[in-house]
Amino acid sequence: MISEKPLFLIKNVLYICDVFRRKIQSHIKFMNLKPAIFPFLIILMIASGCSKEENDFRYPELGVPVIHGFWLRDEVGITMGSLGYSTPNVKLGDQSDDFSSPFFFYFYPNPIHNFLSIYSKIPSGDLPRKFWITHALFRPPGFTAIPQMDGMGNMVAGGFPLVYGEFTGNHMFLNLSELPDGYYRVYLKVQGQIFYDNLVIDRNFNPYQ
């Protein structure tokens, strides 16, 4: 399921407004008795509404994540090496970044043209997995960042998801044809734990060349 960022923002604004409205109703008598503290109460309610923990999707960072490399994988999930740093800054499992970890996830292929397969395993149960995809900035070895460009990237993309959803079972298949070529980070959340991997969309990539 592909969802545009404006829709996600509208849903969050509506949620905060609903929280704000319900708190106003529950404190109306108090505000009638204490009109002088009304502005402070408004600020307090807005702050608490914005920090509600009921949001479905969490972000380890607010800005655009910086990736230092990514794993190359073929169409069946076999790792073919890495680009950028030899060990990309990813978190695929709770104990290690391989299948031996009780919690583990990865996706393939990488880079992709349009379609992505996500695989995940957990110790027990068929619990729902939440996933989301954000933009990322690629910083390979020896790269010197340009602060002005990084600032613009953070302002435009932020840490908000371009794609998000939920699934059960071990596999999820995504059509990402609406996303432009570029660098991304894929997140998976299950049982309160968050894992992530770095994704490249490159429609000119030919693994057989």
C-alpha positions, -999 to +999 in steps of 0.1 A: +000+000+000+016+033-011+004+064+008+015+099+000+031+120+028+004+147+027-023+122+036-002+109+065+003+145+078-034+153+075-043+122+095-019+132+123-032+167+123-068+154+126-058+131+154-041+159+174-072+181+168-094+154+182-073+150+212-073+188+217-111+189+214-117+161+239-093+177+264-111+211+260-144+194+268-131+176+299-116+208+313-144+233+304-155+237+340-120+242+352-114+269+325-145+287+335-133+289+371-097+298+361-098+320+329-065+336+336-046+303+331-065+294+299-035+303+275-011+281+296-036+253+295-039+256+257-001+253+253+000+223+277-027+205+258-012+211+224+022+198+236+007+167+252-014+161+221+016+162+199+035+137+221+008+111+223+022+076+223-007+060+204+008+068+170+011+037+149+045+044+133+076+054+151+108+070+137+142+065+152+152+099+139+133+131+128+157+141+100+166+122+068+186+091+078+221+090+065+232+057+050+268+047+046+263+018+023+239-010+013+238-047+008+235-060-028+210-088-031+197-107-061+161-116-070+160-146-046+176-128-016+212-140-019+237-113-008+262-104-035+283-080-016+280-044-005+285-008-019+298+021+002+312+010+035+319-028+037+295-030+067+264-008+060+248+010+089+217-013+092+200-033+119+186-065+106+182-084+139+180-081+176+212-100+183+230-101+149+225-091+113+219-126+101+193-154+101+206-168+134+191-138+152+157-146+169+142-114+153+154-109+117+143-091+086+157-082+052+144-074+017+154-082-018+164-075-045+186-045-038+188-023-059+153-026-072+135-014-103+099-014-089+091-044-068+104-053-033+100-084-012+103-081+026+110-112+047+109-113+085+109-139+113+101-137+150+105-162+178+069-172+180+034-162+170+020-146+138+021-110+151+015-080+129+046-062+115+045-025+107+067-012+080+075+022+065+100+037+040+116+071+042+141+090+020+178+087+029+210+105+022+239+084+009+273+092+024+299+067+010+335+066+023+354+099+017+322+119+010+322+155+022+286+166+030+274+201+019+255+215+049+232+236+028+221+207+007+216+185+038+195+211+054+173+214+023+169+176+022+158+175+059+133+203+053+118+186+023+117+149+033+120+148+071+117+114+087+082+109+075+072+077+057+066+078+019+052+042+021+038+025+051+016-004+061+012-036+081+013-073+074+012-107+091+032-137+081+068-139+070+066-122+036+053-089+022+054-079-015+055-042-024+051-023-057+072+008-054+069+020-090+056+054-078+088+062-059+116+079-079+151+066-082+172+073-051+182+061-017+158+050+010+156+034+044+131+006+051+119+001+087+102-028+103+086-027+138+074-059+156+069-065+193+082-031+201+115-035+183+125-015+153+149-028+125+160-011+094+179-017+061+191+006+033+174+005-001+184+018-035+159+023-063+178+024-097+158+016-128+190+016-149+207-010-127+215-043-146+228-070-123+239-091-153+263-065-168 
